[in-house]
């Protein structure tokens, strides 16, 4: 599946809302913040909007630019490959750590899928 522009979490207000109102899961290699998006149904929009993601890698947390870019590329790819595991209508904030640059990709994928499985029941209870 492609990683479409509509799946990028870009607005500073949206990112801040995930940080302030969302919940956090520590996955050792990265930190996942998540928040269910409050949506208003517009004409022509699907009832289950696709999940959106923002990937952050700081100098303090990851290191020099080459390492930050590698960590972000790897986390975006993990999201792209496993976006069906993320509950619909969820906004995610993935904050990379230094280990994200050299952790084996299958292990990174496994940690992401496990985190998504942990948040799925909570998202389902919030939507009621």
C-alpha positions in Angstrom: 0.0 0.0 0.0 1.1 3.5 -0.7 1.7 6.1 2.0 -0.6 8.8 0.7 -0.4 12.6 1.5 -3.8 12.3 3.3 -2.1 10.0 5.8 0.5 12.6 6.9 -0.2 14.4 10.1 1.1 17.8 9.3 -0.7 20.6 11.1 1.0 21.7 14.3 -2.4 21.9 16.1 -3.1 18.3 15.3 0.3 17.1 16.4 0.0 19.1 19.6 -3.5 17.6 20.3 -2.0 14.1 20.0 0.8 15.0 22.5 -1.5 16.7 25.0 -4.7 14.7 24.8 -3.4 11.3 23.5 -2.0 8.3 25.2 1.6 7.0 25.0 3.1 3.6 24.5 6.8 3.0 25.1 8.2 0.5 22.6 11.9 1.0 23.5 13.0 1.6 19.9 10.3 4.4 19.5 7.6 6.0 21.5 4.1 5.9 20.0 1.5 8.5 20.9 -2.0 8.0 19.7 -5.4 9.7 19.8 -8.7 8.9 18.2 -9.6 11.6 15.7 -13.0 13.3 16.2 -14.5 13.4 12.8 -17.5 15.1 11.4 -19.1 13.2 8.6 -19.0 15.2 5.4 -20.7 14.3 2.1 -18.6 11.9 0.1 -16.3 11.0 3.0 -15.8 7.4 4.2 -17.2 6.7 7.7 -13.8 5.1 8.7 -11.1 7.6 7.8 -7.6 6.3 7.3 -5.0 6.7 10.1 -2.6 9.6 10.0 1.0 9.6 11.2 3.8 12.0 12.0 7.3 10.7 12.5 9.7 12.8 14.7 13.4 12.2 15.2 15.3 14.8 17.3 19.0 15.5 17.5 19.0 14.8 21.2 17.1 11.5 20.8 18.6 10.0 17.7 21.8 11.9 16.6 23.1 13.6 13.5 21.0 14.3 10.4 22.0 11.1 8.6 20.8 9.0 11.6 17.6 11.1 12.1 16.7 10.7 8.4 17.3 6.9 8.5 15.2 6.5 11.6 12.3 8.5 10.0 12.5 6.5 6.7 12.4 3.2 8.6 9.5 4.2 10.8 7.5 5.6 7.8 8.2 2.3 5.9 7.0 0.3 8.9 3.8 2.4 9.0 3.3 2.0 5.3 3.7 -1.8 5.4 1.4 -2.3 8.5 -1.1 0.6 8.2 -4.0 -1.9 8.2 -3.0 -2.8 11.8 -3.7 0.7 12.9 -7.3 1.4 14.0 -9.2 3.6 11.5 -9.5 7.2 12.5 -6.4 7.2 14.7 -3.7 9.8 14.7 -0.2 8.5 15.5 2.9 10.3 16.5 6.0 8.1 16.2 9.0 9.5 18.1 12.3 7.7 17.1 15.1 6.8 19.5 18.7 6.1 18.6 18.0 2.3 18.5 15.6 2.8 15.5 18.5 3.3 13.2 20.2 -0.1 13.8 17.3 -2.3 15.0 16.6 -5.1 12.5 13.6 -4.1 10.4 11.5 -7.3 11.2 11.9 -6.5 14.9 10.9 -2.9 14.3 7.8 -4.1 12.4 6.9 -6.5 15.2 7.1 -3.8 17.9 4.9 -1.6 15.8 2.3 -4.3 15.2 2.3 -5.2 18.9 1.7 -1.5 19.8 -1.2 -1.3 17.4 -2.7 -4.4 18.9 -2.5 -2.8 22.3 -4.2 0.4 21.2 -7.0 -1.3 19.2 -9.2 -2.3 22.2 -8.9 1.2 23.7 -9.8 2.9 20.4 -12.9 0.6 20.2 -14.1 1.6 23.7 -13.5 5.3 23.0 -15.6 5.2 19.9 -18.7 4.1 21.8 
